[in-house]
Amino acid sequence: MTTTPMLTGTCPECETPLSTPPVLQGETLSCPECLLTLRVDEVGDGAIALTMVEVALRDWGQ
């Protein structure tokens, strides 16, 4: 049985440590703690650098 190598990073907003299966630069994921959408900016040496993605909410006129 082989194990998938995990990448590690930290949420830039709440500083929660994150681990994920291999991802590519530009992919997005969600922080399990603060639920922010994060973009993978760099991948290297078992670590990922993450930045918050600005999400524009729709104004439904209510």
PyMOL Python script that loads the backbone (N, CA, C, O; Angstrom):
from pymol import cmd

cmd.read_pdbstr("""\
ATOM      1  N   MET A   1       0.840  -1.174   0.000  1.00  0.00           N
ATOM      2  CA  MET A   1       0.000   0.000   0.000  1.00  0.00           C
ATOM      3  C   MET A   1       0.893   1.248   0.000  1.00  0.00           C
ATOM      4  O   MET A   1       1.771   1.394   0.850  1.00  0.00           O
ATOM      5  N   THR A   2       0.658   2.134  -0.954  1.00  0.00           N
ATOM      6  CA  THR A   2       1.438   3.367  -1.012  1.00  0.00           C
ATOM      7  C   THR A   2       0.632   4.504  -0.411  1.00  0.00           C
ATOM      8  O   THR A   2      -0.596   4.521  -0.489  1.00  0.00           O
ATOM      9  N   THR A   3       1.334   5.449   0.188  1.00  0.00           N
ATOM     10  CA  THR A   3       0.649   6.600   0.753  1.00  0.00           C
ATOM     11  C   THR A   3       0.870   7.796  -0.150  1.00  0.00           C
ATOM     12  O   THR A   3       1.934   7.946  -0.752  1.00  0.00           O
ATOM     13  N   THR A   4      -0.138   8.642  -0.241  1.00  0.00           N
ATOM     14  CA  THR A   4      -0.049   9.857  -1.040  1.00  0.00           C
ATOM     15  C   THR A   4       0.702  10.907  -0.241  1.00  0.00           C
ATOM     16  O   THR A   4       0.344  11.181   0.904  1.00  0.00           O
ATOM     17  N   PRO A   5       1.734  11.497  -0.823  1.00  0.00           N
ATOM     18  CA  PRO A   5       2.444  12.547  -0.085  1.00  0.00           C
ATOM     19  C   PRO A   5       1.521  13.747   0.116  1.00  0.00           C
ATOM     20  O   PRO A   5       0.777  14.140  -0.783  1.00  0.00           O
ATOM     21  N   MET A   6       1.587  14.310   1.309  1.00  0.00           N
ATOM     22  CA  MET A   6       0.738  15.447   1.638  1.00  0.00           C
ATOM     23  C   MET A   6       1.555  16.736   1.576  1.00  0.00           C
ATOM     24  O   MET A   6       2.737  16.756   1.920  1.00  0.00           O
ATOM     25  N   LEU A   7       0.905  17.806   1.133  1.00  0.00           N
ATOM     26  CA  LEU A   7       1.511  19.130   1.138  1.00  0.00           C
ATOM     27  C   LEU A   7       0.962  19.891   2.332  1.00  0.00           C
ATOM     28  O   LEU A   7      -0.183  19.676   2.731  1.00  0.00           O
ATOM     29  N   THR A   8       1.757  20.771   2.899  1.00  0.00           N
ATOM     30  CA  THR A   8       1.316  21.537   4.053  1.00  0.00           C
ATOM     31  C   THR A   8       1.398  23.027   3.776  1.00  0.00           C
ATOM     32  O   THR A   8       2.222  23.483   2.983  1.00  0.00           O
ATOM     33  N   GLY A   9       0.542  23.769   4.434  1.00  0.00           N
ATOM     34  CA  GLY A   9       0.528  25.217   4.324  1.00  0.00           C
ATOM     35  C   GLY A   9      -0.229  25.788   5.508  1.00  0.00           C
ATOM     36  O   GLY A   9      -0.662  25.047   6.390  1.00  0.00           O
ATOM     37  N   THR A  10      -0.387  27.098   5.529  1.00  0.00           N
ATOM     38  CA  THR A  10      -1.079  27.781   6.613  1.00  0.00           C
ATOM     39  C   THR A  10      -2.064  28.780   6.025  1.00  0.00           C
ATOM     40  O   THR A  10      -1.738  29.510   5.089  1.00  0.00           O
ATOM     41  N   CYS A  11      -3.265  28.807   6.576  1.00  0.00           N
ATOM     42  CA  CYS A  11      -4.259  29.781   6.134  1.00  0.00           C
ATOM     43  C   CYS A  11      -3.752  31.180   6.470  1.00  0.00           C
ATOM     44  O   CYS A  11      -3.398  31.443   7.619  1.00  0.00           O
ATOM     45  N   PRO A  12      -3.710  32.083   5.486  1.00  0.00           N
ATOM     46  CA  PRO A  12      -3.207  33.426   5.749  1.00  0.00           C
ATOM     47  C   PRO A  12      -4.147  34.259   6.625  1.00  0.00           C
ATOM     48  O   PRO A  12      -3.728  35.281   7.168  1.00  0.00           O
ATOM     49  N   GLU A  13      -5.387  33.849   6.772  1.00  0.00           N
ATOM     50  CA  GLU A  13      -6.353  34.609   7.567  1.00  0.00           C
ATOM     51  C   GLU A  13      -6.366  34.168   9.030  1.00  0.00           C
ATOM     52  O   GLU A  13      -6.185  34.988   9.929  1.00  0.00           O
ATOM     53  N   CYS A  14      -6.583  32.864   9.268  1.00  0.00           N
ATOM     54  CA  CYS A  14      -6.743  32.384  10.648  1.00  0.00           C
ATOM     55  C   CYS A  14      -5.527  31.597  11.148  1.00  0.00           C
ATOM     56  O   CYS A  14      -5.487  31.173  12.304  1.00  0.00           O
ATOM     57  N   GLU A  15      -4.541  31.405  10.270  1.00  0.00           N
ATOM     58  CA  GLU A  15      -3.284  30.717  10.596  1.00  0.00           C
ATOM     59  C   GLU A  15      -3.467  29.250  10.975  1.00  0.00           C
ATOM     60  O   GLU A  15      -2.633  28.685  11.683  1.00  0.00           O
ATOM     61  N   THR A  16      -4.546  28.634  10.510  1.00  0.00           N
ATOM     62  CA  THR A  16      -4.764  27.210  10.721  1.00  0.00           C
ATOM     63  C   THR A  16      -3.814  26.416   9.836  1.00  0.00           C
ATOM     64  O   THR A  16      -3.730  26.683   8.638  1.00  0.00           O
ATOM     65  N   PRO A  17      -3.092  25.440  10.398  1.00  0.00           N
ATOM     66  CA  PRO A  17      -2.243  24.583   9.561  1.00  0.00           C
ATOM     67  C   PRO A  17      -3.119  23.701   8.663  1.00  0.00           C
ATOM     68  O   PRO A  17      -4.103  23.120   9.120  1.00  0.00           O
ATOM     69  N   LEU A  18      -2.754  23.609   7.398  1.00  0.00           N
ATOM     70  CA  LEU A  18      -3.514  22.820   6.434  1.00  0.00           C
ATOM     71  C   LEU A  18      -2.626  21.750   5.827  1.00  0.00           C
ATOM     72  O   LEU A  18      -1.423  21.954   5.663  1.00  0.00           O
ATOM     73  N   SER A  19      -3.213  20.615   5.496  1.00  0.00           N
ATOM     74  CA  SER A  19      -2.510  19.599   4.725  1.00  0.00           C
ATOM     75  C   SER A  19      -3.462  19.103   3.648  1.00  0.00           C
ATOM     76  O   SER A  19      -4.663  18.954   3.872  1.00  0.00           O
ATOM     77  N   THR A  20      -2.899  18.852   2.483  1.00  0.00           N
ATOM     78  CA  THR A  20      -3.713  18.480   1.334  1.00  0.00           C
ATOM     79  C   THR A  20      -2.931  17.510   0.448  1.00  0.00           C
ATOM     80  O   THR A  20      -1.701  17.542   0.423  1.00  0.00           O
ATOM     81  N   PRO A  21      -3.644  16.652  -0.277  1.00  0.00           N
ATOM     82  CA  PRO A  21      -2.956  15.851  -1.296  1.00  0.00           C
ATOM     83  C   PRO A  21      -2.345  16.798  -2.323  1.00  0.00           C
ATOM     84  O   PRO A  21      -2.676  17.984  -2.326  1.00  0.00           O
ATOM     85  N   PRO A  22      -1.478  16.318  -3.182  1.00  0.00           N
ATOM     86  CA  PRO A  22      -0.834  17.193  -4.162  1.00  0.00           C
ATOM     87  C   PRO A  22      -1.824  18.042  -4.951  1.00  0.00           C
ATOM     88  O   PRO A  22      -2.846  17.553  -5.431  1.00  0.00           O
ATOM     89  N   VAL A  23      -1.496  19.326  -5.072  1.00  0.00           N
ATOM     90  CA  VAL A  23      -2.297  20.287  -5.829  1.00  0.00           C
ATOM     91  C   VAL A  23      -1.360  21.041  -6.764  1.00  0.00           C
ATOM     92  O   VAL A  23      -0.140  20.989  -6.610  1.00  0.00           O
ATOM     93  N   LEU A  24      -1.937  21.737  -7.725  1.00  0.00           N
ATOM     94  CA  LEU A  24      -1.160  22.517  -8.673  1.00  0.00           C
ATOM     95  C   LEU A  24      -1.304  23.999  -8.366  1.00  0.00           C
ATOM     96  O   LEU A  24      -2.289  24.433  -7.769  1.00  0.00           O
ATOM     97  N   GLN A  25      -0.318  24.755  -8.779  1.00  0.00           N
ATOM     98  CA  GLN A  25      -0.373  26.208  -8.630  1.00  0.00           C
ATOM     99  C   GLN A  25      -1.622  26.727  -9.342  1.00  0.00           C
ATOM    100  O   GLN A  25      -1.911  26.323 -10.468  1.00  0.00           O
ATOM    101  N   GLY A  26      -2.361  27.622  -8.681  1.00  0.00           N
ATOM    102  CA  GLY A  26      -3.575  28.183  -9.255  1.00  0.00           C
ATOM    103  C   GLY A  26      -4.852  27.501  -8.806  1.00  0.00           C
ATOM    104  O   GLY A  26      -5.937  28.058  -8.971  1.00  0.00           O
ATOM    105  N   GLU A  27      -4.747  26.299  -8.237  1.00  0.00           N
ATOM    106  CA  GLU A  27      -5.937  25.617  -7.735  1.00  0.00           C
ATOM    107  C   GLU A  27      -6.438  26.317  -6.485  1.00  0.00           C
ATOM    108  O   GLU A  27      -5.691  27.044  -5.830  1.00  0.00           O
ATOM    109  N   THR A  28      -7.701  26.098  -6.157  1.00  0.00           N
ATOM    110  CA  THR A  28      -8.271  26.692  -4.954  1.00  0.00           C
ATOM    111  C   THR A  28      -8.708  25.592  -3.995  1.00  0.00           C
ATOM    112  O   THR A  28      -9.006  24.467  -4.395  1.00  0.00           O
ATOM    113  N   LEU A  29      -8.736  25.955  -2.725  1.00  0.00           N
ATOM    114  CA  LEU A  29      -9.245  25.068  -1.697  1.00  0.00           C
ATOM    115  C   LEU A  29      -9.848  25.924  -0.599  1.00  0.00           C
ATOM    116  O   LEU A  29      -9.659  27.140  -0.584  1.00  0.00           O
ATOM    117  N   SER A  30     -10.570  25.300   0.321  1.00  0.00           N
ATOM    118  CA  SER A  30     -11.212  26.038   1.406  1.00  0.00           C
ATOM    119  C   SER A  30     -10.540  25.712   2.726  1.00  0.00           C
ATOM    120  O   SER A  30     -10.165  24.568   2.981  1.00  0.00           O
ATOM    121  N   CYS A  31     -10.393  26.724   3.558  1.00  0.00           N
ATOM    122  CA  CYS A  31      -9.874  26.521   4.905  1.00  0.00           C
ATOM    123  C   CYS A  31     -10.970  25.841   5.724  1.00  0.00           C
ATOM    124  O   CYS A  31     -12.101  26.327   5.749  1.00  0.00           O
ATOM    125  N   PRO A  32     -10.661  24.731   6.392  1.00  0.00           N
ATOM    126  CA  PRO A  32     -11.696  24.050   7.172  1.00  0.00           C
ATOM    127  C   PRO A  32     -12.104  24.825   8.423  1.00  0.00           C
ATOM    128  O   PRO A  32     -13.163  24.559   8.991  1.00  0.00           O
ATOM    129  N   GLU A  33     -11.291  25.768   8.855  1.00  0.00           N
ATOM    130  CA  GLU A  33     -11.587  26.526  10.072  1.00  0.00           C
ATOM    131  C   GLU A  33     -12.420  27.781   9.789  1.00  0.00           C
ATOM    132  O   GLU A  33     -13.505  27.945  10.347  1.00  0.00           O
ATOM    133  N   CYS A  34     -11.913  28.670   8.919  1.00  0.00           N
ATOM    134  CA  CYS A  34     -12.615  29.942   8.671  1.00  0.00           C
ATOM    135  C   CYS A  34     -13.421  29.928   7.370  1.00  0.00           C
ATOM    136  O   CYS A  34     -14.132  30.889   7.078  1.00  0.00           O
ATOM    137  N   LEU A  35     -13.317  28.847   6.586  1.00  0.00           N
ATOM    138  CA  LEU A  35     -14.088  28.625   5.363  1.00  0.00           C
ATOM    139  C   LEU A  35     -13.761  29.587   4.221  1.00  0.00           C
ATOM    140  O   LEU A  35     -14.524  29.684   3.259  1.00  0.00           O
ATOM    141  N   LEU A  36     -12.634  30.300   4.316  1.00  0.00           N
ATOM    142  CA  LEU A  36     -12.220  31.164   3.220  1.00  0.00           C
ATOM    143  C   LEU A  36     -11.762  30.337   2.031  1.00  0.00           C
ATOM    144  O   LEU A  36     -11.244  29.233   2.197  1.00  0.00           O
ATOM    145  N   THR A  37     -11.954  30.872   0.833  1.00  0.00           N
ATOM    146  CA  THR A  37     -11.417  30.250  -0.372  1.00  0.00           C
ATOM    147  C   THR A  37      -9.984  30.724  -0.528  1.00  0.00           C
ATOM    148  O   THR A  37      -9.706  31.923  -0.497  1.00  0.00           O
ATOM    149  N   LEU A  38      -9.074  29.769  -0.696  1.00  0.00           N
ATOM    150  CA  LEU A  38      -7.650  30.059  -0.799  1.00  0.00           C
ATOM    151  C   LEU A  38      -7.113  29.576  -2.132  1.00  0.00           C
ATOM    152  O   LEU A  38      -7.519  28.524  -2.627  1.00  0.00           O
ATOM    153  N   ARG A  39      -6.198  30.345  -2.717  1.00  0.00           N
ATOM    154  CA  ARG A  39      -5.554  29.975  -3.975  1.00  0.00           C
ATOM    155  C   ARG A  39      -4.127  29.536  -3.681  1.00  0.00           C
ATOM    156  O   ARG A  39      -3.430  30.145  -2.868  1.00  0.00           O
ATOM    157  N   VAL A  40      -3.701  28.466  -4.357  1.00  0.00           N
ATOM    158  CA  VAL A  40      -2.333  27.982  -4.227  1.00  0.00           C
ATOM    159  C   VAL A  40      -1.445  28.849  -5.115  1.00  0.00           C
ATOM    160  O   VAL A  40      -1.568  28.824  -6.339  1.00  0.00           O
ATOM    161  N   ASP A  41      -0.541  29.622  -4.485  1.00  0.00           N
ATOM    162  CA  ASP A  41       0.357  30.493  -5.243  1.00  0.00           C
ATOM    163  C   ASP A  41       1.663  29.805  -5.601  1.00  0.00           C
ATOM    164  O   ASP A  41       2.217  30.044  -6.674  1.00  0.00           O
ATOM    165  N   GLU A  42       2.159  28.956  -4.716  1.00  0.00           N
ATOM    166  CA  GLU A  42       3.413  28.243  -4.966  1.00  0.00           C
ATOM    167  C   GLU A  42       3.328  26.848  -4.392  1.00  0.00           C
ATOM    168  O   GLU A  42       2.678  26.617  -3.373  1.00  0.00           O
ATOM    169  N   VAL A  43       3.998  25.913  -5.064  1.00  0.00           N
ATOM    170  CA  VAL A  43       4.114  24.548  -4.577  1.00  0.00           C
ATOM    171  C   VAL A  43       5.590  24.177  -4.635  1.00  0.00           C
ATOM    172  O   VAL A  43       6.224  24.306  -5.682  1.00  0.00           O
ATOM    173  N   GLY A  44       6.135  23.718  -3.519  1.00  0.00           N
ATOM    174  CA  GLY A  44       7.533  23.303  -3.547  1.00  0.00           C
ATOM    175  C   GLY A  44       7.992  22.740  -2.224  1.00  0.00           C
ATOM    176  O   GLY A  44       7.584  23.217  -1.165  1.00  0.00           O
ATOM    177  N   ASP A  45       8.834  21.733  -2.277  1.00  0.00           N
ATOM    178  CA  ASP A  45       9.439  21.106  -1.094  1.00  0.00           C
ATOM    179  C   ASP A  45       8.401  20.669  -0.066  1.00  0.00           C
ATOM    180  O   ASP A  45       8.621  20.817   1.136  1.00  0.00           O
ATOM    181  N   GLY A  46       7.281  20.136  -0.522  1.00  0.00           N
ATOM    182  CA  GLY A  46       6.268  19.634   0.388  1.00  0.00           C
ATOM    183  C   GLY A  46       5.411  20.706   1.026  1.00  0.00           C
ATOM    184  O   GLY A  46       4.622  20.416   1.926  1.00  0.00           O
ATOM    185  N   ALA A  47       5.555  21.952   0.570  1.00  0.00           N
ATOM    186  CA  ALA A  47       4.792  23.045   1.162  1.00  0.00           C
ATOM    187  C   ALA A  47       4.057  23.821   0.071  1.00  0.00           C
ATOM    188  O   ALA A  47       4.464  23.828  -1.091  1.00  0.00           O
ATOM    189  N   ILE A  48       2.974  24.469   0.469  1.00  0.00           N
ATOM    190  CA  ILE A  48       2.228  25.328  -0.444  1.00  0.00           C
ATOM    191  C   ILE A  48       2.106  26.714   0.177  1.00  0.00           C
ATOM    192  O   ILE A  48       1.983  26.860   1.393  1.00  0.00           O
ATOM    193  N   ALA A  49       2.144  27.733  -0.688  1.00  0.00           N
ATOM    194  CA  ALA A  49       1.908  29.112  -0.263  1.00  0.00           C
ATOM    195  C   ALA A  49       0.502  29.479  -0.710  1.00  0.00           C
ATOM    196  O   ALA A  49       0.142  29.280  -1.870  1.00  0.00           O
ATOM    197  N   LEU A  50      -0.289  30.014   0.209  1.00  0.00           N
ATOM    198  CA  LEU A  50      -1.697  30.280  -0.052  1.00  0.00           C
ATOM    199  C   LEU A  50      -2.016  31.764   0.093  1.00  0.00           C
ATOM    200  O   LEU A  50      -1.426  32.458   0.922  1.00  0.00           O
ATOM    201  N   THR A  51      -2.958  32.244  -0.723  1.00  0.00           N
ATOM    202  CA  THR A  51      -3.484  33.599  -0.565  1.00  0.00           C
ATOM    203  C   THR A  51      -5.005  33.531  -0.610  1.00  0.00           C
ATOM    204  O   THR A  51      -5.584  32.634  -1.223  1.00  0.00           O
ATOM    205  N   MET A  52      -5.637  34.494   0.049  1.00  0.00           N
ATOM    206  CA  MET A  52      -7.084  34.558   0.091  1.00  0.00           C
ATOM    207  C   MET A  52      -7.613  35.005  -1.265  1.00  0.00           C
ATOM    208  O   MET A  52      -7.038  35.885  -1.906  1.00  0.00           O
ATOM    209  N   VAL A  53      -8.713  34.392  -1.699  1.00  0.00           N
ATOM    210  CA  VAL A  53      -9.364  34.771  -2.941  1.00  0.00           C
ATOM    211  C   VAL A  53     -10.533  35.679  -2.583  1.00  0.00           C
ATOM    212  O   VAL A  53     -11.375  35.335  -1.753  1.00  0.00           O
ATOM    213  N   GLU A  54     -10.567  36.842  -3.223  1.00  0.00           N
ATOM    214  CA  GLU A  54     -11.699  37.748  -3.010  1.00  0.00           C
ATOM    215  C   GLU A  54     -12.908  37.178  -3.736  1.00  0.00           C
ATOM    216  O   GLU A  54     -12.853  36.914  -4.937  1.00  0.00           O
ATOM    217  N   VAL A  55     -13.991  36.992  -3.007  1.00  0.00           N
ATOM    218  CA  VAL A  55     -15.215  36.449  -3.591  1.00  0.00           C
ATOM    219  C   VAL A  55     -16.253  37.560  -3.598  1.00  0.00           C
ATOM    220  O   VAL A  55     -16.617  38.093  -2.550  1.00  0.00           O
ATOM    221  N   ALA A  56     -16.721  37.899  -4.781  1.00  0.00           N
ATOM    222  CA  ALA A  56     -17.745  38.937  -4.906  1.00  0.00           C
ATOM    223  C   ALA A  56     -19.113  38.303  -4.678  1.00  0.00           C
ATOM    224  O   ALA A  56     -19.527  37.403  -5.409  1.00  0.00           O
ATOM    225  N   LEU A  57     -19.796  38.784  -3.665  1.00  0.00           N
ATOM    226  CA  LEU A  57     -21.125  38.269  -3.369  1.00  0.00           C
ATOM    227  C   LEU A  57     -22.160  39.015  -4.228  1.00  0.00           C
ATOM    228  O   LEU A  57     -22.029  40.212  -4.484  1.00  0.00           O
ATOM    229  N   ARG A  58     -23.155  38.299  -4.650  1.00  0.00           N
ATOM    230  CA  ARG A  58     -24.200  38.896  -5.469  1.00  0.00           C
ATOM    231  C   ARG A  58     -25.162  39.680  -4.595  1.00  0.00           C
ATOM    232  O   ARG A  58     -25.508  39.259  -3.491  1.00  0.00           O
ATOM    233  N   ASP A  59     -25.580  40.802  -5.097  1.00  0.00           N
ATOM    234  CA  ASP A  59     -26.609  41.583  -4.435  1.00  0.00           C
ATOM    235  C   ASP A  59     -27.944  41.205  -5.065  1.00  0.00           C
ATOM    236  O   ASP A  59     -28.235  41.555  -6.209  1.00  0.00           O
ATOM    237  N   TRP A  60     -28.735  40.492  -4.300  1.00  0.00           N
ATOM    238  CA  TRP A  60     -30.003  39.999  -4.830  1.00  0.00           C
ATOM    239  C   TRP A  60     -31.112  41.045  -4.678  1.00  0.00           C
ATOM    240  O   TRP A  60     -32.271  40.752  -4.974  1.00  0.00           O
ATOM    241  N   GLY A  61     -30.777  42.263  -4.220  1.00  0.00           N
ATOM    242  CA  GLY A  61     -31.755  43.328  -4.127  1.00  0.00           C
ATOM    243  C   GLY A  61     -32.755  43.148  -2.999  1.00  0.00           C
ATOM    244  O   GLY A  61     -33.870  43.667  -3.061  1.00  0.00           O
ATOM    245  N   GLN A  62     -32.358  42.415  -1.970  1.00  0.00           N
ATOM    246  CA  GLN A  62     -33.282  42.172  -0.861  1.00  0.00           C
ATOM    247  C   GLN A  62     -32.916  43.011   0.321  1.00  0.00           C
ATOM    248  O   GLN A  62     -33.581  42.945   1.355  1.00  0.00           O
TER     249      GLN A  62
END
""", "prot")
cmd.dss("prot")
cmd.show_as("cartoon", "prot")
cmd.util.cbc("prot")
cmd.orient("prot")
